[in-house]
Amino acid sequence: MAIEEPRALDDGSLYERIIGEVERPLIEAMLARHQNNQLRAARALGINRNTLRKRLDTLGIEMGADRSDGAA
């Protein structure tokens, strides 16, 4: 994300814009790194597995048939 003129950042959307740029790729990268194991990915992100699952749902990230939620 390129830094814009200071006034362009004063519209109150900076936080949402930054989170929107980095959250999805970060979650996808952690899931890939941990073979779609949600428990391990959540631990690596420093969040609770339920929080990760909520973010997956909100962001529309589908795990597919080989979905792993950390349950053994």
Residue, then its C-alpha position, 0 to 999 in steps of 0.5 A: m500500500a502506497i502512502e498517500e497524502p496526509r489528508a487522504l488518511d484522515d477519513g477514518s478508514l486507515y485501520e480497515r484499509i491496512i487490515g484489509e490488505v494484510e489479514r487475508p494473505l497472512i491467514e492464508a500463509m499461516l494455514a498453508r505453512h501449517q497444512n491447514n491445521q487451524l489450531r496450529a495456525a491460530r497459535a502461530l498468529g497468537i489468536n484463539r482457534n475460534t477467533l481464527r474460524k470467525r475470521l475465516d468465515t468473515l473473510g470467506i476463506e474456505m478450507g475445502a474437503d481436507r479442512s483441518d480444525g485442529a481436532a484429532 
